[in-house]
């Protein structure tokens, strides 16, 4: 399993905004997940450039980048986000 830095970025931003639903320290979350054996997945230029081919299903930049990483890296995106459709990761560049 991998941990995308995109997820850490989103948590850090939402936490810095004082959101009640993000009362977690991004650095502590990262250390905990890496300690559980997850491999860190950075954002590469290939990921950023692939976003231009993604249909704008819901216009959430973090989700779009996660879906692109999923496709480019041949991964399967796991998410607790109930607003995402099960097929959001299925797209062809």
NUVOMAR-979737 format. One record per atom (N, C-alpha, C): residue in three letters; x, y, z. Coordinates in pm, whole numbers, plus 50000, padded with zeros to 5 digits. Layout:
BEGIN
ALAXYZ ...
This chain:
BEGIN
UNK500844988350000 UNK500005000050000 UNK500895012450000 UNK500355022949942 UNK501105035549935 UNK500315046849999 UNK501055056850040 UNK500485069050095 UNK500875080250000 UNK499895086149936 UNK500175097249846 UNK500415109949927 UNK501435117449889 UNK501695130249956 UNK500545139949929 UNK499735137149829 UNK498555145349801 UNK497615145149922 UNK497435133449981 UNK496565132250098 UNK497125140150216 UNK498425139450235 UNK499045147150343 UNK498895162050319 UNK499055166150195 UNK498905180150157 UNK497495185050189 UNK496495176950154 UNK495105180750180 UNK494845181750331 UNK495325172150408 UNK495135172450552 UNK495825184750612 UNK497045187750568 UNK497785199250620 UNK497055212350592 UNK496525213750470 UNK495815226050435 UNK494535227350516 UNK493745216750522 UNK492475217450594 UNK492695219150744 UNK493735213150797 UNK494065214850938 UNK494475229250967 UNK495255235250876 UNK495705249050896 UNK494545258950889 UNK493465255050824 UNK492275263650816 UNK491405262650941 UNK491815254051034 UNK491065252651159 UNK489785244651146 UNK489705236251044 UNK488495228251025 UNK488335218251139 UNK487155217751195 UNK486875208851308 UNK487035194151269 UNK486795190751142 UNK486895176851099 UNK488315172651061 UNK489285181451081 UNK490685178251052 UNK491565182151170 UNK491305176251284 UNK492085178651404 UNK493215168551413 UNK494045168251311 UNK495165158851307 UNK496395166251256 UNK497525162751309 UNK498795168451266 UNK499295160251148 UNK499465166451033 UNK499845159350910 UNK501175151950927 UNK502135158050995 UNK503435151551013 UNK503305138951099 UNK502485139551203 UNK502275127751288 UNK501545116751211 UNK500575120751129 UNK499865111151046 UNK500825104050951 UNK501695111850889 UNK502685106250796 UNK503565095950866 UNK504115099650982 UNK504995090451055 UNK504255077751095 UNK503015079151138 UNK502235067651178 UNK502005058151060 UNK501605063650946 UNK501325055250829 UNK502595048850772 UNK503685056350770 UNK504945050450725 UNK505405039550821 UNK505155041650950 UNK505495031751051 UNK504675018951037 UNK503525020050974 UNK502675008250948 UNK503035001350818 UNK504095006250753 UNK504594999550633 UNK504135005350501 UNK503405016550502 UNK503005022650376 UNK504215029250310 UNK504255028550178 UNK505315034950100 UNK504815048450053 UNK505645058650063 UNK505245072250025 UNK505315074049873 UNK504255079549817 UNK504185082349673 UNK504235097349651 UNK505315102449593 UNK505405116849567 UNK504575120749445 UNK504375133649430 UNK503735138849309 UNK504855141449209 UNK504725135549092 UNK505715137348985 UNK505105145848874 UNK505935151348792 UNK505475159248679 UNK504515151248592 UNK504775138448574 UNK503905129748495 UNK502475129848551 UNK502355129948683 UNK501025130348747 UNK500345143748719 UNK501095154448740 UNK500525167848720 UNK500065169748576 UNK500855165148481 UNK500505166948340 UNK499325158248298 UNK499165146748360 UNK498065137648324 UNK496715143048365 UNK496675152448458 UNK495395158148502 UNK494635164448386 UNK495345169448286 UNK494665175948174 UNK493785166348095 UNK494025153348109 UNK493235143348036 UNK492095137748120 UNK491985141948243 UNK490975136648334 UNK489655144148316 UNK488545136948300 UNK487255144048292 UNK486965150448428 UNK486465162548426 UNK486215169848550 UNK484875165548608 UNK484895154048675 UNK483695148048731 UNK483155156448846 UNK484035160548935 UNK483575167849053 UNK484435179949086 UNK485455182449009 UNK486295194449021 UNK486965196149157 UNK487355185249219 UNK488115185749344 UNK489575182949309 UNK490425193049318 UNK491815191449274 UNK492555179949342 UNK492385178049472 UNK493095167349541 UNK492615153749489 UNK491315152049474 UNK490775139349424 UNK491245136649282 UNK491285146949200 UNK491745145249062 UNK493195140449058 UNK494025146449140 UNK495435142449142 UNK495585128249196 UNK494795124549295 UNK494835110849347 UNK494415100849240 UNK493375104249163 UNK492915095249056 UNK493975093748948 UNK494665104648917 UNK495725104048817 UNK496875095348866 UNK497255097048991 UNK498315088649047 UNK497905073949041 UNK496665071149074 UNK496115057649069 UNK496315051548931 UNK495945058948828 UNK496025053948691 UNK497475052748643 UNK498255063248661 UNK499635063548611 UNK500485052648677 UNK500285050748807 UNK501095041248883 UNK500525027148883 UNK499335025348824 UNK498725012048822 UNK498255007548959 UNK497745017049037 UNK497285014249172 UNK495765014049178 UNK495245010049292 UNK493805010449317 UNK493585019949433 UNK492865030749409 UNK492625041049510 UNK491615036249614 UNK492015037149740 UNK491125034149852 UNK490775047349918 UNK489495049349944 UNK489065061950003 UNK487855059950092 UNK487805067650200 UNK486635067650288 UNK485665078650248 UNK485985086050142 UNK485155097150095 UNK483875091550032 UNK482765093850096 UNK481485088450048 UNK480915096249931 UNK481515107749898 UNK481025115449784 UNK481625110449653 UNK482665102349661 UNK483285096949540 UNK482465085149490 UNK482315084449361 UNK481635072949300 UNK482635061649286 UNK482185049149293 UNK483105037649282 UNK483865037349150 UNK483335043749047 UNK483985043348915 UNK484805055948885 UNK484955065048982 UNK485695077448956 UNK487125074948911 UNK487695063648949 UNK489085060848912 UNK489205055048770 UNK488095051948707 UNK488125045848574 UNK488085056448465 UNK489215059348407 UNK489305069048299 UNK490465065148211 UNK490455069548092 UNK491525066547996 UNK492155079647952 UNK493475080947968 UNK494145093347923 UNK494085094747772 
